[in-house]
Amino acid sequence: MSPSQWQSFISQFAQLSPHQRSTAMELMSSSAGIDATLALIEQAAQAHLTCPACRSTHFHRHGHAHGLQRYRCVDCGRTFNALSGTPLAHLHYKARWLAYADCMLDSFSVRKAAQQVAIHRNTSFRWRHRFLELARTDRPLCLHGIAEADEMYLLESEKGSRHLTRPARRRGGHARQRGISGEQVCILVARDRTGQTRDFVTGKGQLTAARLHTWLEPVIDRDVLLVTDGHPAYRAFAREAGISHQAVNLRVGIRVSGAVHVQNVNAYHSRLRQWLAPFHGVATRYLPNYLGWRWILDARRIRSATSLLNAALGQFPHLAVT
């Protein structure tokens, strides 16, 4: 468009009605949003761009599709783009992704986020878990020094399931048996004194030494000091794994003995429970995603919509997590 044509175009805005001006502004804002999102997607993909079918790096440009550069693999002939093979592939309304990422950083519910970015609630639910599929994997590889471990239990939930494996109960109901039983799901949280955290959904019922070998042993140093409560499973696990272990005797009211305490991990449990409460029950099959989401917010490694979108594509902040 030439300068004279641009001036003529701009001058016509004065003749538009308020509604027409509002519509034009929304269109321009949407265009800016899609441009920013597409640029971010292309930039994130460049570091690891390969053919998702055969993992070849021998490809060439092959036009555009849906605003993204398309490529054709020389080896297998398949076409692909920057989103192929990622959790965000085949999702629509790319211009609204950054706004939705902001909603996730604010811990909005499915319906509130859907209303905020003008999408259906089912789309909002699908986006939530697609965004978290890779983002939740940004975790420390190992815990060092003094590591606290403790378990918490949530009532098993089959929310959203079409085929229940037990009689239905009211949302937010209670277990039929007293104490810890197969109706509760065990969440193990381990956290060192630098704040690095690992958490696992270990299964139904009481925590056992075997489960600790499966989940906890791969993520702690051999020379770590493991601090726990008096649960016998931790003592058996530490003895079998050859790990230094000290227990806090909570039964007699001893909560802190010098550097030996589980206040750090218990505080994390408290924040996690408080954060989960507004969701009014989380389906057990989605718990790992919610645990990863909580870690994203608690660790504050991802503080912007751009960073979250990058993480959803597998590109994490450069700060090393050890």
Backbone hydrogen bonds in HBPLUS format (Angstrom, degrees):
<---DONOR---> <-ACCEPTOR-->    atom                        ^
c    i                          cat <-CA-CA->   ^        H-A-AA   ^      H-
h    n   atom  resd res      DA  || num        DHA   H-A  angle D-A-AA Bond
n    s   type  num  typ     dist DA aas  dist angle  dist       angle   num
A0006-TRP N   A0002-SER O   2.92 MM   4  6.20 155.2  1.98 155.1 162.9     1
A0007-GLN N   A0003-PRO O   2.97 MM   4  6.21 158.1  2.02 147.9 152.9     2
A0008-SER N   A0004-SER O   3.01 MM   4  6.23 155.6  2.07 145.3 152.0     3
A0009-PHE N   A0005-GLN O   2.89 MM   4  6.10 152.7  1.97 145.3 153.0     4
A0010-ILE N   A0006-TRP O   2.94 MM   4  6.18 162.0  1.97 153.2 157.2     5
A0011-SER N   A0007-GLN O   3.03 MM   4  6.15 155.4  2.09 144.3 150.9     6
A0012-GLN N   A0009-PHE O   3.27 MM   3  5.56 143.2  2.42 102.1 111.7     7
A0013-PHE N   A0010-ILE O   3.07 MM   3  5.63 159.8  2.12 116.0 122.1     8
A0015-GLN N   A0012-GLN O   3.06 MM   3  5.48 148.9  2.16 109.1 117.9     9
A0016-LEU N   A0013-PHE O   3.08 MM   3  5.35 162.3  2.11 110.5 116.1    10
A0021-ARG N   A0017-SER O   2.88 MM   4  6.20 156.4  1.94 158.9 166.2    11
A0022-SER N   A0018-PRO O   2.96 MM   4  6.17 157.9  2.01 146.3 152.3    12
A0023-THR N   A0019-HIS O   2.93 MM   4  6.20 156.4  1.99 147.5 153.9    13
A0024-ALA N   A0020-GLN O   2.93 MM   4  6.15 156.7  1.98 145.6 151.9    14
A0025-MET N   A0021-ARG O   2.93 MM   4  6.18 156.6  1.98 150.4 156.4    15
A0026-GLU N   A0022-SER O   2.99 MM   4  6.26 153.8  2.06 146.3 153.3    16
A0027-LEU N   A0023-THR O   2.98 MM   4  6.26 154.3  2.05 147.5 154.5    17
A0028-MET N   A0024-ALA O   2.99 MM   4  6.27 159.6  2.04 149.6 154.6    18
A0029-SER N   A0025-MET O   2.87 MM   4  6.03 155.3  1.93 146.3 153.7    19
A0030-SER N   A0026-GLU O   2.87 MM   4  6.02 156.4  1.92 146.7 153.0    20
A0031-SER N   A0027-LEU O   2.94 MM   4  6.16 152.6  2.02 144.1 151.7    21
A0032-ALA N   A0028-MET O   2.99 MM   4  6.24 154.1  2.06 144.7 151.1    22
A0033-GLY N   A0029-SER O   2.96 MM   4  6.21 150.8  2.04 143.7 152.2    23
A0034-ILE N   A0030-SER O   2.95 MM   4  6.22 159.4  2.00 152.2 156.3    24
A0035-ASP N   A0031-SER O   3.03 MM   4  6.17 157.4  2.08 145.2 151.6    25
A0036-ALA N   A0032-ALA O   3.03 MM   4  6.20 160.5  2.07 146.6 151.4    26
A0037-THR N   A0033-GLY O   3.02 MM   4  6.19 158.0  2.07 146.2 152.4    27
A0038-LEU N   A0034-ILE O   2.90 MM   4  5.98 166.5  1.91 150.6 154.4    28
A0039-ALA N   A0035-ASP O   3.01 MM   4  6.10 160.3  2.05 146.3 151.9    29
A0040-LEU N   A0036-ALA O   3.06 MM   4  6.19 152.3  2.13 140.3 147.9    30
A0041-ILE N   A0037-THR O   2.93 MM   4  6.19 157.2  1.98 151.8 157.9    31
A0042-GLU N   A0038-LEU O   2.98 MM   4  6.19 167.3  2.00 152.5 155.5    32
A0043-GLN N   A0039-ALA O   3.00 MM   4  6.11 158.5  2.04 144.3 150.6    33
A0044-ALA N   A0040-LEU O   2.93 MM   4  6.08 160.0  1.97 149.3 154.5    34
A0045-ALA N   A0041-ILE O   3.07 MM   4  6.22 144.8  2.20 145.0 154.0    35
A0048-HIS N   A0045-ALA O   3.18 MM   3  5.80 143.6  2.32 116.4 125.0    36
A0051-CYS N   A0056-SER O   2.94 MM   5  5.28 164.6  1.96 149.4 154.6    37
A0055-ARG N   A0051-CYS O   2.72 MM   4  4.70 140.3  1.87 143.9 149.4    38
A0074-VAL N   A0058-HIS O   2.94 MM  16  5.78 163.3  1.96 144.0 148.9    39
A0060-HIS N   A0072-ARG O   3.07 MM  12  5.58 155.5  2.13 144.3 149.9    40
A0072-ARG N   A0060-HIS O   2.87 MM  12  5.58 159.2  1.91 160.8 167.8    41
A0062-HIS N   A0070-ARG O   2.68 MM   8  5.18 158.4  1.72 146.9 140.1    42
A0070-ARG N   A0063-GLY O   2.81 MM   7  5.41 166.4  1.83 149.3 146.2    43
A0065-ALA N   A0068-LEU O   2.95 MM   3  5.46 159.7  1.99 154.4 160.2    44
A0068-LEU N   A0065-ALA O   3.06 MM   3  5.46 164.5  2.08 119.6 120.9    45
A0071-TYR N   A0080-PHE O   2.75 MM   9  5.34 160.7  1.79 164.2 169.9    46
A0080-PHE N   A0071-TYR O   2.88 MM   9  5.34 148.4  1.98 142.4 150.7    47
A0073-CYS N   A0078-ARG O   2.79 MM   5  5.42 169.8  1.80 164.4 165.8    48
A0077-GLY N   A0073-CYS O   2.91 MM   4  4.88 134.3  2.12 123.1 134.7    49
A0084-SER N   A0081-ASN O   3.18 MM   3  5.45 149.5  2.28 107.9 116.5    50
A0086-THR N   A0083-LEU O   3.03 MM   3  5.48 155.2  2.10 141.7 138.9    51
A0089-ALA N   A0086-THR O   3.15 MM   3  5.54 169.1  2.16 117.6 119.6    52
A0091-LEU N   A0088-LEU O   3.35 MM   3  5.78 158.2  2.40 132.4 130.0    53
A0096-ARG N   A0093-TYR O   2.95 MM   3  5.72 162.9  1.98 123.3 128.7    54
A0097-TRP N   A0094-LYS O   3.11 MM   3  5.28 168.8  2.12 112.7 116.2    55
A0100-TYR N   A0096-ARG O   2.96 MM   4  6.17 149.9  2.05 146.6 155.5    56
A0101-ALA N   A0097-TRP O   2.83 MM   4  6.12 151.3  1.91 148.4 156.6    57
A0102-ASP N   A0098-LEU O   3.06 MM   4  6.37 148.6  2.16 143.6 151.2    58
A0103-CYS N   A0099-ALA O   3.20 MM   4  6.55 147.2  2.31 138.5 146.8    59
A0103-CYS N   A0100-TYR O   3.01 MM   3  4.97 116.1  2.43  93.3 109.2    60
A0104-MET N   A0100-TYR O   3.04 MM   4  6.44 147.8  2.15 147.8 156.5    61
A0105-LEU N   A0101-ALA O   3.04 MM   4  6.37 151.9  2.12 147.0 154.4    62
A0106-ASP N   A0102-ASP O   3.09 MM   4  6.35 129.0  2.36 137.7 151.1    63
A0106-ASP N   A0103-CYS O   3.14 MM   3  5.03 134.1  2.36  91.7 104.6    64
A0108-PHE N   A0103-CYS O   3.03 MM   5  5.44 173.7  2.04 151.5 152.3    65
A0107-SER N   A0104-MET O   2.99 MM   3  4.84 161.1  2.02 102.6 107.5    66
A0113-ALA N   A0109-SER O   2.93 MM   4  6.02 164.3  1.96 153.1 157.2    67
A0114-ALA N   A0110-VAL O   2.99 MM   4  6.14 153.7  2.06 143.0 150.9    68
A0115-GLN N   A0111-ARG O   2.96 MM   4  6.16 157.0  2.01 147.1 152.6    69
A0116-GLN N   A0112-LYS O   2.96 MM   4  6.12 151.0  2.04 142.3 150.8    70
A0117-VAL N   A0113-ALA O   3.10 MM   4  6.34 154.9  2.16 152.8 156.6    71
A0118-ALA N   A0114-ALA O   2.88 MM   4  5.62 110.8  2.37 137.8 152.5    72
A0119-ILE N   A0114-ALA O   2.99 MM   5  4.91 160.8  2.02 135.3 141.6    73
A0123-THR N   A0120-HIS O   3.06 MM   3  5.18 119.3  2.44  99.0 113.8    74
A0124-SER N   A0120-HIS O   2.93 MM   4  6.29 153.5  2.01 150.3 158.6    75
A0125-PHE N   A0121-ARG O   2.95 MM   4  6.23 153.6  2.02 145.6 151.4    76
A0126-ARG N   A0122-ASN O   3.01 MM   4  6.24 161.2  2.05 144.8 149.9    77
A0127-TRP N   A0123-THR O   2.85 MM   4  6.06 162.3  1.88 153.7 158.6    78
A0128-ARG N   A0124-SER O   3.00 MM   4  6.16 159.4  2.04 146.9 152.3    79
A0129-HIS N   A0125-PHE O   3.37 MM   4  6.69 163.7  2.40 151.9 153.1    80
A0130-ARG N   A0126-ARG O   3.03 MM   4  6.21 146.3  2.15 146.9 157.1    81
A0131-PHE N   A0127-TRP O   2.84 MM   4  5.92 163.2  1.87 159.6 163.1    82
A0132-LEU N   A0128-ARG O   3.18 MM   4  6.37 140.6  2.34 136.2 146.7    83
A0133-GLU N   A0129-HIS O   3.15 MM   4  6.00 126.1  2.46 132.1 142.5    84
A0136-ARG N   A0132-LEU O   3.04 MM   4  5.43 161.7  2.07 137.2 138.3    85
A0137-THR N   A0134-LEU O   2.98 MM   3  5.48 158.7  2.03 115.9 122.8    86
A0138-ASP N   A0135-ALA O   3.44 MM   3  6.00 169.9  2.45 116.5 117.8    87
A0139-ARG N   A0137-THR O   2.86 MM   2  5.59 122.1  2.20 114.0  97.0    88
A0142-CYS N   A0322-THR O   3.26 MM 180  5.96 132.9  2.50  92.8 105.5    89
A0143-LEU N   A0219-VAL O   2.81 MM  76  6.16 145.5  1.93 140.7 149.8    90
A0221-ASP N   A0143-LEU O   3.19 MM  78  6.29 155.2  2.26 171.8 168.4    91
A0225-LEU N   A0145-GLY O   2.90 MM  80  6.22 165.5  1.92 156.5 160.5    92
A0147-ALA N   A0225-LEU O   2.95 MM  78  6.13 160.2  1.99 148.8 155.2    93
A0227-VAL N   A0147-ALA O   2.89 MM  80  6.13 165.2  1.91 152.6 156.5    94
A0148-GLU N   A0191-ARG O   2.83 MM  43  5.30 168.5  1.85 147.8 144.1    95
A0191-ARG N   A0148-GLU O   2.80 MM  43  5.30 157.3  1.85 153.2 161.1    96
A0149-ALA N   A0227-VAL O   3.07 MM  78  6.44 151.9  2.15 161.0 164.8    97
A0150-ASP N   A0189-VAL O   3.04 MM  39  5.68 155.1  2.10 155.2 163.0    98
A0189-VAL N   A0150-ASP O   2.98 MM  39  5.68 173.9  1.98 164.6 166.6    99
A0152-MET N   A0187-ILE O   2.90 MM  35  5.27 154.1  1.97 144.6 153.1   100
A0187-ILE N   A0152-MET O   2.79 MM  35  5.27 170.4  1.80 166.6 167.0   101
A0154-LEU N   A0185-VAL O   3.03 MM  31  5.30 158.4  2.08 146.5 152.2   102
A0185-VAL N   A0154-LEU O   2.69 MM  31  5.30 168.6  1.70 160.4 163.2   103
A0156-GLU N   A0183-GLU O   2.80 MM  27  5.70 172.2  1.81 155.5 156.4   104
A0284-THR N   A0157-SER O   2.96 MM 127  5.23 168.4  1.98 136.1 139.4   105
A0161-SER N   A0158-GLU O   2.94 MM   3  5.51 162.6  1.97 141.3 142.8   106
A0173-GLY N   A0170-ARG O   2.92 MM   3  5.25 125.3  2.22 147.8 141.6   107
A0184-GLN N   A0181-SER O   3.14 MM   3  5.89 172.1  2.15 122.1 124.6   108
A0205-GLY N   A0184-GLN O   2.97 MM  21  5.74 154.4  2.04 149.6 154.5   109
A0186-CYS N   A0203-GLY O   2.82 MM  17  5.70 175.2  1.82 165.2 163.9   110
A0202-THR N   A0186-CYS O   3.01 MM  16  5.70 140.8  2.17 149.4 160.0   111
A0188-LEU N   A0200-PHE O   2.86 MM  12  5.21 151.0  1.94 155.5 159.9   112
A0200-PHE N   A0188-LEU O   2.87 MM  12  5.21 149.4  1.96 146.8 156.2   113
A0190-ALA N   A0198-ARG O   2.84 MM   8  5.34 171.9  1.84 167.8 170.2   114
A0198-ARG N   A0190-ALA O   2.89 MM   8  5.34 164.2  1.92 160.1 164.3   115
A0192-ASP N   A0196-GLN O   3.08 MM   4  5.68 152.7  2.16 155.5 162.0   116
A0195-GLY N   A0192-ASP O   3.03 MM   3  5.59 163.8  2.06 117.4 122.1   117
A0212-LEU N   A0208-THR O   3.16 MM   4  6.52 150.6  2.25 143.9 152.3   118
A0213-HIS N   A0209-ALA O   2.97 MM   4  6.30 150.7  2.06 150.1 157.5   119
A0214-THR N   A0210-ALA O   3.10 MM   4  6.39 149.2  2.20 141.5 149.9   120
A0215-TRP N   A0211-ARG O   2.93 MM   4  6.12 165.8  1.95 157.9 159.9   121
A0216-LEU N   A0212-LEU O   2.86 MM   4  5.01 130.5  2.10 123.8 139.0   122
A0217-GLU N   A0212-LEU O   3.12 MM   5  6.49 154.2  2.19 159.2 163.9   123
A0219-VAL N   A0216-LEU O   3.04 MM   3  5.69 155.7  2.10 122.2 129.4   124
A0224-VAL N   A0221-ASP O   3.40 MM   3  5.20 161.8  2.43 104.0 103.9   125
A0226-LEU N   A0244-SER O   2.91 MM  18  6.11 172.5  1.92 148.6 146.8   126
A0246-GLN N   A0226-LEU O   2.93 MM  20  6.36 157.0  1.98 161.0 165.3   127
A0228-THR N   A0246-GLN O   3.12 MM  18  6.61 154.4  2.19 152.1 160.0   128
A0248-VAL N   A0228-THR O   2.83 MM  20  6.25 154.5  1.89 152.8 160.3   129
A0234-TYR N   A0231-HIS O   3.23 MM   3  6.00 139.6  2.40 121.1 128.0   130
A0236-ALA N   A0232-PRO O   3.07 MM   4  6.31 164.7  2.09 155.2 158.7   131
A0237-PHE N   A0233-ALA O   2.93 MM   4  6.04 159.7  1.97 145.2 151.6   132
A0238-ALA N   A0234-TYR O   2.89 MM   4  6.03 168.3  1.90 153.7 156.4   133
A0239-ARG N   A0235-ARG O   3.09 MM   4  6.24 158.5  2.14 145.0 150.8   134
A0240-GLU N   A0236-ALA O   3.04 MM   4  6.21 163.7  2.07 151.2 155.4   135
A0241-ALA N   A0237-PHE O   2.87 MM   4  6.00 150.3  1.96 151.5 160.3   136
A0242-GLY N   A0238-ALA O   2.92 MM   4  5.77 119.0  2.30 137.1 149.7   137
A0243-ILE N   A0238-ALA O   2.98 MM   5  4.87 159.8  2.02 140.9 145.3   138
A0250-LEU N   A0248-VAL O   3.03 MM   2  5.80 121.8  2.38 110.6  94.4   139
A0254-ILE N   A0249-ASN O   3.18 MM   5  5.45 142.3  2.32 158.4 148.1   140
A0253-GLY N   A0250-LEU O   3.07 MM   3  4.98 163.5  2.10 106.1 109.1   141
A0257-SER N   A0260-VAL O   2.97 MM   3  5.11 156.9  2.02 144.5 151.4   142
A0260-VAL N   A0257-SER O   3.11 MM   3  5.11 158.7  2.16 120.5 120.3   143
A0266-ASN N   A0262-VAL O   3.02 MM   4  6.12 155.9  2.08 148.7 156.3   144
A0267-ALA N   A0263-GLN O   2.90 MM   4  5.97 147.5  2.01 141.6 149.4   145
A0268-TYR N   A0264-ASN O   3.17 MM   4  6.51 148.5  2.28 140.2 148.7   146
A0269-HIS N   A0265-VAL O   2.96 MM   4  6.29 153.1  2.03 145.2 152.3   147
A0270-SER N   A0266-ASN O   2.99 MM   4  6.27 155.5  2.05 144.0 150.1   148
A0271-ARG N   A0267-ALA O   3.00 MM   4  6.32 160.7  2.04 149.6 153.8   149
A0272-LEU N   A0268-TYR O   2.88 MM   4  6.07 157.6  1.93 151.1 157.9   150
A0273-ARG N   A0269-HIS O   2.90 MM   4  6.15 165.8  1.92 157.2 159.8   151
A0274-GLN N   A0270-SER O   3.01 MM   4  6.16 164.9  2.03 150.1 154.6   152
A0275-TRP N   A0271-ARG O   2.91 MM   4  6.02 151.4  1.99 143.8 151.8   153
A0276-LEU N   A0272-LEU O   2.95 MM   4  6.13 152.3  2.02 149.9 157.1   154
A0277-ALA N   A0273-ARG O   3.11 MM   4  6.20 140.7  2.27 145.4 154.5   155
A0279-PHE N   A0276-LEU O   3.00 MM   3  5.67 153.0  2.08 122.2 130.5   156
A0280-HIS N   A0277-ALA O   3.03 MM   3  5.67 169.0  2.04 124.7 128.0   157
A0286-TYR N   A0283-ALA O   2.93 MM   3  5.51 150.4  2.02 116.1 125.1   158
A0287-LEU N   A0284-THR O   3.11 MM   3  5.14 163.9  2.14 106.9 112.0   159
A0289-ASN N   A0286-TYR O   3.04 MM   3  5.53 127.0  2.33 112.4 125.2   160
A0290-TYR N   A0286-TYR O   3.28 MM   4  6.68 155.4  2.34 150.7 157.9   161
A0290-TYR N   A0287-LEU O   3.01 MM   3  5.10 113.3  2.47 100.1 116.3   162
A0291-LEU N   A0287-LEU O   2.87 MM   4  6.13 158.1  1.92 162.5 169.3   163
A0292-GLY N   A0288-PRO O   3.01 MM   4  6.18 154.9  2.08 141.2 147.8   164
A0293-TRP N   A0289-ASN O   2.86 MM   4  6.11 150.3  1.95 144.0 153.0   165
A0294-ARG N   A0290-TYR O   2.88 MM   4  6.10 159.1  1.92 147.8 152.8   166
A0295-TRP N   A0291-LEU O   3.03 MM   4  6.28 153.2  2.11 143.1 150.3   167
A0296-ILE N   A0292-GLY O   2.99 MM   4  6.25 153.5  2.06 146.5 153.3   168
A0297-LEU N   A0293-TRP O   3.18 MM   4  6.53 156.2  2.24 149.3 154.3   169
A0298-ASP N   A0294-ARG O   2.83 MM   4  6.01 162.1  1.87 153.1 158.9   170
A0299-ALA N   A0295-TRP O   2.82 MM   4  5.69 167.6  1.83 151.0 154.5   171
A0300-ARG N   A0296-ILE O   3.27 MM   4  6.03 135.3  2.49 128.4 138.6   172
A0308-LEU N   A0304-SER O   3.05 MM   4  6.36 155.4  2.11 149.2 156.3   173
A0309-LEU N   A0305-ALA O   2.93 MM   4  6.14 158.2  1.98 150.1 155.6   174
A0310-ASN N   A0306-THR O   2.97 MM   4  6.21 156.4  2.03 147.2 153.9   175
A0311-ALA N   A0307-SER O   2.90 MM   4  6.14 155.1  1.96 144.1 151.1   176
A0312-ALA N   A0308-LEU O   2.87 MM   4  6.13 147.7  1.97 145.4 154.4   177
A0313-LEU N   A0310-ASN O   2.99 MM   3  5.14 140.3  2.15  99.8 111.8   178
A0315-GLN N   A0310-ASN O   2.84 MM   5  5.01 163.1  1.86 141.4 135.9   179
A0314-GLY N   A0311-ALA O   2.90 MM   3  4.82 160.0  1.94 103.4 109.0   180
